[in-house]
Structures are given as C-alpha cells and as structure tokens.
C-alpha cells in the first residue's frame, strides 16, 4: 500500500447506501478517486490510496464523499465532489451550538427545513448548493461561493434571524454570484 490512509465513521444505516446496489457506489468512488474503501457493518470506513498513487488530495476528496453520504446525501449528489475539483463538502454540527439539547436541535432543524421543506429548498435554489439536514448536522455541497452562502444562511437561522431576512440575504448573494460568473465569462470570452 501507499501508506496513506484515513478513517471515517458513518451511521450504520448509511453503510448500505455507501456500498450501493451490487457494490456500484463503492466501486465508483474507488475507481474515480484511486482509493480502496474498507467498510464494516458498524460504519467504520478505512480509506487507503491505491498503490503507486501519491496525491493526498484524492484521499481527502474520498473522505469528503464518504462523510457526505454518511451525513445523508445521495451518492448522485456526492458525485459532484468527484466530477468537479472546485466543489466542496461543508458541514454544520448543531451539537457544537446546542450541546445535547434535543429540543433546541429539533426546533432549529425545523426552521432550517421550513414548512414543507420551503426554506431548505430556497437555500438550494438561490445558492445552487445542495443542502441536507440529517441527525445533528447540516451538510452542504457546492462550489466554495455556493457553500459559503448556504452556510451563512444556515448560520443566520441558527442565530435566530427571521426567514425573510435570510431570504433577502440569499437573493443578494445570488445576484452577486451571477454578476461574478458573468464577469468571469466575459473575461474568458475576451481572451478567445
């Protein structure tokens, strides 16, 4: 082996999703990121770089993909991390804010999700990031700018901001991000 490996724990109920039907998810991660996943039924995952591979960023990317699946993302969404090197996985651990208070966590998770999922859906639509509320965490996948905007929106909700304030922030960020993308596109078009 290459000597580079890392360890991740995921909830037991997410192990089957990580493996996938006929092992397809595990196989896809292993092939694309040049790693070997050692998975036990209790949710302990060992990630090892394949022999001859010396790029430690692949190990970190694989750890993010496995952690994201463990935190409630579907494999298809986590593949964003594999397809695009600019995509990141971010996570807000609500235990760090509320300790072990189940009632506070349940209330905040309800505010982040919103009535019939409206708030979570708006965060996703306005930032173009993917957001999952699972257990005691809020997971985010997107570009750095998208994930940062989504994290800030989640943080505002945790801090008690009203939803309309968060929505206004998200509208402003969406406009800024679109403007930046347009300027970048124009710069690259000028060089052609």
N, C-alpha and C positions, 0 to 999 in steps of 0.2 A: 504493500500500500504506500501511498504518498506520505503518510504520516500526518496529514492534515485532516482532522475531523472535528465535529461539533455534536452537541447533544440538545434535543428539544423534547419537551413533554407536551402532549396534546390530550384533550379529554378522550376517554375510552370510546365514547360514542362517535367520535370523528375518525377513528382508525380505519374503518371500512371505507369511508369516503376518500381518505388519503390513498388507500390501496386501489380503489376503483373496481369496476366490474372487470373480472378476469385480469386484474392487476394493471390495467391500462394507465391509470393516473400515475401510479408509482413508476411504471416503465417510462412514461413520457417525461417525468421530472428527471429520472436517471439519465435518459438519453440526451435531453436538451442541455442539462447542466453538468454532465460528465461526473456524476456522483453515484454512490451506492447508498441506498436507504436500508438501514437495519431497523425493522419495525417489530415491536412486541405487542401483544393484545392489550396491555395495560396503558399504552400510549407513550411509551418511551421510544424515541426515534434517534438513532445514531446516523449521522450524515458524514460520509467519507468521500474525499476526492478520489477519482479513479487514478490508478497507477499511471505515472507519466504526465499527469495534469498538475500544473504548478500555479494556476490562477486562483488565489484565495477568494476573489470576488464571486466565483461560482459557488463556493461553499456558503458564503453569506447570502447569496441570492436564493440558494436551495433552502437555507434556514428560514428565510422570509416566506417562501412559498409554503413550506410545511407548516409554519406558525400560522399563516393566514388561513389555510384550510382548517387547522385546529381551532381557529377563532371564529369559524362559521362561514367563511367564504366558500363558494362553489369552486371546484377545480377550474372550470372555464374562466371564471373571473381572475383567479390567481395566475393563469397563464399570461395575463397582461404583464406580469413581472418578468416572465421569461422572454416574451416577444419583444419587449421594448426596454432597453437598459436604463432609460430615463424614468421608468415607473418605480415607485417606492411603496413599501408597506409601512404604515404607521398605526400605532395602537394607543388608545387612552385606557388606562386601567382605572376603573371607577373606585376600586378599593383604596387607591392612593389618595383619593379625595374624601371618601366617606367611611374609610375603615371597613368594618364588617357590618355596618348598618344596612341590613337587607331592605328596610322600608325606604331609606333615602335612595339607595341604588335603584329600587323598583320605580320610585317616583321620577327620578332623573331619566332612567331608560324610557319611561313612558313619554316624557317631554321630548326626548331626542327622536323617538319614533313618531310621535304625534298621532292625532286621531286618524285611524285607518292608514297609518304609515305616511301621512302627508309630509311631515317635517323631514323625515329621513329621505323621502323621495325628492323633495325640493332641494335639499343639500346636494344630492346626487346630480339632479338636473342642472343646477346653477354652477356647480364646480366641475362637473364631468368626472368626478371621483366616484368610486364605489364605496358604500358605507354599510357595515354590518354591526348590529348590536347583538352580542351573544354573551351569555353568562355575565361576568363582571367587566367586560371590555367593549369598547367601540373600535372596530377595525376600519382602516381606510386604505384604499389602493388607488393610486393615481400618479400623475406627474408631481414633481415637488410643489409647484404652484397650486395645483388642484388639491393635493393632500393638505397643504398648509391652510388653504381657505376652508376646507371641510373641518379640519382640526380646530381652527379658530371659531367656527360656527358652533361646534360641539362644546368648546370651552365656554363660549358665551351662554349657552343653555345651562351648563353646569353652574355657572356663576349667577344664574337667575334672571338673565335678560329675557324680556318678553319676546315671543316668537316674531312679531312684526319687526322688531329691532334687528333680529338675526336675519330675517328675510331681506331687509333693506341692505344690510352689510353684504349678503350674498349677491344681490343684484349689482351693487357697486363693484364687488370683486370680479363678477362675470364680465362686466363692461371693461374693466381694466385688463383682464386676461385676454379678451377678444382683441382689444386695441394692441396689446403687446404682440399677439400672434400675427395680426395684420401687418404691423411694422416689420416684424421679422420676415414675413413672407415677401414684403416689398423690397427689403434689403437683398434677399437672396435672388429675387427676380431681376433686380438691377445688375447683379453680377453676371447674369447669364447672357 
